[in-house]
Structures are given as structure tokens and as C-alpha cells.
Amino acid sequence: MIRNKLFQTGISFALEDAELCERVFNRLRTAKQIVLEIHREELADKIIWAFRHGVRDEKDFIRLME
């Protein structure tokens, strides 16, 4: 899901950047037990926003999203 959203932004992301965002997304989705599509979309949007604003460390993502 998050890779599709990344590509929809029109900004080119390196493969490792997409993998980072996907790992964070999957980890948080599981930890927060997010099952509804709308909530998964919101989480993906927040992760992409943070990435676009300079967050590049997995621990920083997790801390920011909790």
C-alpha cells in the first residue's frame, strides 16, 4: 500500500527509501492493530509527510508516529 502512495506523490524515491517507509508502515500497522482502510491510508500519509520533511531514521519514525 505505501509504495503505491509514494509513487502517487510524483516524487521519485530510492528503493531503500520506499523499503524504509514500508517497514515503518507495517510495523506501526501491526502494533496499532490498524485494520480499516481509511486508517491505513492516514498512517501512510503521515509516514510520507514525515519522510518528505526529513525523517530518515526508523526509530525517529516510530517515535514520531506513536
VOSEDREN-491666 format. One record per residue: residue number from 1; residue in one letter; z, x, y of N, C-alpha, C in turn. Coordinates in pm, 1 decimal, padded with zeros to 6 digits. Each point is the difference from the previous one (the first is absolute). Layout:
- nr,rest,nup,neast,nnorth,caup,caeast,canorth,cup,ceast,cnorth
- NUM,A,Z,X,Y,Z,X,Y,Z,X,Y
...
***
This chain:
- nr,rest,nup,neast,nnorth,caup,caeast,canorth,cup,ceast,cnorth
- 1,M,00000.0,00081.2,-00119.4,00000.0,-00081.2,00119.4,00000.0,00085.8,00126.2
- 2,I,00085.8,00098.4,00005.7,00011.8,00075.6,00124.8,-00125.2,00082.3,00027.9
- 3,R,-00066.9,00045.8,-00102.6,-00124.0,00075.3,00023.1,-00105.0,-00087.9,00067.4
- 4,N,-00009.5,-00124.0,-00042.9,-00094.3,-00092.6,00064.6,00034.9,-00018.6,00146.5
- 5,K,00127.2,-00015.9,00029.0,00042.5,-00017.9,00139.0,-00026.9,00126.6,00081.7
- 6,L,00020.4,00115.8,-00060.1,-00028.8,00124.4,00069.7,-00147.5,00005.9,00038.8
- 7,F,-00086.5,-00032.8,-00093.7,-00142.7,00006.4,00026.7,-00044.0,-00106.7,00099.4
- 8,Q,00069.3,-00112.5,00003.6,-00031.8,-00106.7,00095.0,00030.5,00040.4,00143.7
- 9,T,00088.5,00097.2,00018.0,00034.0,00042.4,00136.1,-00115.9,00071.6,00066.9
- 10,G,-00094.2,00050.1,-00080.1,-00112.7,00071.7,00056.0,00030.3,00145.1,00031.4
- 11,I,00120.3,00043.1,-00028.2,00039.6,00138.9,00022.4,-00013.1,00074.4,-00132.4
- 12,S,-00056.3,00118.0,00004.6,-00014.6,00075.6,-00124.3,00133.2,00066.7,-00035.3
- 13,F,00037.0,-00015.7,-00124.4,00122.5,00058.1,-00052.4,-00037.0,00094.9,-00112.8
- 14,A,00066.7,00112.4,-00005.7,-00017.6,00091.3,-00112.2,00059.1,-00064.3,-00124.8
- 15,L,-00050.2,00039.7,-00113.5,00047.6,-00056.2,-00126.8,00151.1,00015.6,-00013.7
- 16,E,00052.6,00115.7,00036.5,00145.5,00021.2,-00013.6,00078.9,-00090.2,00094.7
- 17,D,-00057.3,-00034.5,00114.0,00066.5,-00092.6,00092.0,00005.6,-00140.6,-00059.6
- 18,A,-00111.1,-00041.9,-00057.9,-00004.2,-00131.6,-00065.3,00098.1,-00004.0,-00116.9
- 19,E,00007.3,00108.5,-00075.7,00093.1,00006.0,-00113.4,00144.4,-00005.6,00047.5
- 20,L,00031.0,00067.7,00109.2,00135.0,-00004.6,00057.1,00035.7,-00142.7,00038.6
- 21,C,-00087.0,-00064.8,00073.9,00026.3,-00137.6,00043.4,00014.6,-00093.4,-00120.0
- 22,E,-00081.3,00021.7,-00102.0,00007.5,-00084.2,-00119.1,00131.2,00021.3,-00075.6
- 23,R,00043.1,00125.9,-00011.3,00128.7,00028.3,-00066.4,00114.5,-00068.2,00072.9
- 24,V,00000.8,00013.3,00131.8,00105.1,-00061.6,00080.3,-00004.1,-00151.6,-00016.3
- 25,F,-00119.1,-00056.8,00007.2,-00016.5,-00144.5,-00016.0,00055.1,-00045.6,-00135.5
- 26,N,-00041.1,00065.3,-00106.9,00043.8,-00039.9,-00134.2,00150.0,00017.1,-00017.3
- 27,R,00053.5,00107.7,00051.9,00145.0,00024.2,-00011.4,00079.5,-00108.1,00073.7
- 28,L,-00040.3,-00031.0,00123.6,00072.2,-00100.7,00078.0,-00021.0,-00140.6,-00054.1
- 29,R,-00120.9,-00028.2,-00044.1,-00028.7,-00132.7,-00056.8,00088.7,-00025.3,-00120.8
- 30,T,00013.5,00101.4,-00083.8,00083.6,-00013.6,-00119.1,00147.8,-00008.5,00037.4
- 31,A,00045.7,00088.6,00086.1,00141.4,00003.3,00038.1,00043.5,-00128.9,00068.5
- 32,K,-00087.8,-00055.0,00083.5,00033.4,-00122.2,00073.2,-00042.0,-00126.2,-00073.5
- 33,Q,-00059.9,00018.2,-00117.7,-00045.6,-00111.5,-00083.4,-00090.3,-00094.6,00079.7
- 34,I,-00098.1,00057.6,00066.1,-00093.2,-00077.7,00081.0,-00110.9,-00052.3,-00090.7
- 35,V,-00008.8,-00130.9,-00011.3,-00099.4,-00059.2,-00088.8,-00102.0,-00087.0,00073.9
- 36,L,00038.6,-00056.4,00112.8,-00092.3,-00086.2,00072.5,-00106.0,00084.1,00072.2
- 37,E,-00122.5,-00045.6,-00008.1,-00112.1,00071.1,00062.0,00022.8,00024.7,00149.0
- 38,I,00049.0,-00097.9,00069.5,00020.8,00014.6,00145.0,00099.0,00110.9,00031.1
- 39,H,00102.6,00012.8,-00082.2,00100.2,00104.4,00020.9,-00054.8,00137.4,-00038.3
- 40,R,-00085.0,00004.4,-00102.2,-00064.1,00127.0,-00036.2,-00093.1,00044.8,00112.0
- 41,E,-00071.5,-00095.7,00058.8,-00089.9,00032.7,00112.0,00079.3,00052.9,00119.1
- 42,E,00113.1,-00063.0,00029.1,00084.3,00045.7,00111.0,00050.1,00142.1,-00024.1
- 43,L,00042.2,00027.1,-00122.7,00047.3,00134.3,-00033.5,-00113.1,00101.6,00014.9
- 44,A,-00116.7,-00033.1,-00050.5,-00115.2,00090.0,00011.9,-00032.3,00026.5,00146.5
- 45,D,00002.1,-00103.7,00081.9,-00027.5,00016.4,00143.2,00101.5,00092.4,00066.1
- 46,K,00127.2,-00013.6,-00036.1,00104.9,00085.3,00057.5,-00019.0,00146.2,-00040.9
- 47,I,-00036.1,00021.6,-00125.1,-00021.5,00136.1,-00048.9,-00118.9,00062.9,00072.2
- 48,I,-00107.0,-00074.3,00013.5,-00118.7,00051.2,00068.8,00031.9,00027.7,00147.2
- 49,W,00073.3,-00088.9,00063.3,00038.6,00021.3,00139.8,00078.6,00130.2,00012.8
- 50,A,00099.5,00018.6,-00088.8,00082.4,00121.3,00005.9,-00085.7,00124.0,-00023.5
- 51,F,-00090.9,-00007.5,-00096.1,-00086.6,00114.1,-00028.1,-00085.0,00033.5,00121.9
- 52,R,-00056.9,-00101.5,00061.5,-00085.4,00021.7,00116.9,00078.3,00055.3,00118.8
- 53,H,00132.1,-00017.3,-00003.0,00084.7,00049.4,00108.3,00075.2,00127.8,-00038.5
- 54,G,-00047.9,00067.6,-00102.9,00048.7,00133.7,-00029.4,00094.8,00018.3,-00115.9
- 55,V,00041.8,-00105.9,-00066.7,00090.3,00017.3,-00114.7,-00082.6,00053.4,-00116.6
- 56,R,00040.2,00115.6,-00051.9,-00074.5,00063.0,-00109.2,00089.2,00040.9,-00117.1
- 57,D,00127.8,-00020.2,00013.4,00094.9,00039.6,-00103.5,00048.4,-00123.8,-00074.4
- 58,E,-00004.4,00005.9,-00131.7,00036.6,-00115.0,-00082.6,00143.3,-00046.6,00027.8
- 59,K,00091.2,00092.6,00014.7,00139.0,-00036.4,00027.8,00011.7,-00069.6,00136.1
- 60,D,-00076.0,00047.0,00096.4,00002.1,-00064.7,00133.1,-00052.7,-00143.3,-00007.8
- 61,F,-00106.2,-00019.5,-00079.0,-00052.3,-00134.7,-00020.0,00108.1,-00091.4,-00056.1
- 62,I,00062.4,00045.4,-00106.6,00100.9,-00081.5,-00068.1,00113.7,-00033.4,00096.4
- 63,R,00046.5,00099.2,00070.7,00109.8,-00019.9,00095.2,-00041.1,-00099.1,00109.4
- 64,L,-00119.6,00011.3,00049.1,-00050.2,-00086.0,00105.9,-00017.0,-00144.6,-00047.4
- 65,M,-00039.7,-00018.6,-00123.7,-00031.9,-00134.4,-00050.6,00120.4,-00072.8,-00058.3
- 66,E,00110.0,00070.2,-00021.8,00116.2,-00067.0,-00062.0,00078.0,-00080.2,00099.5
***
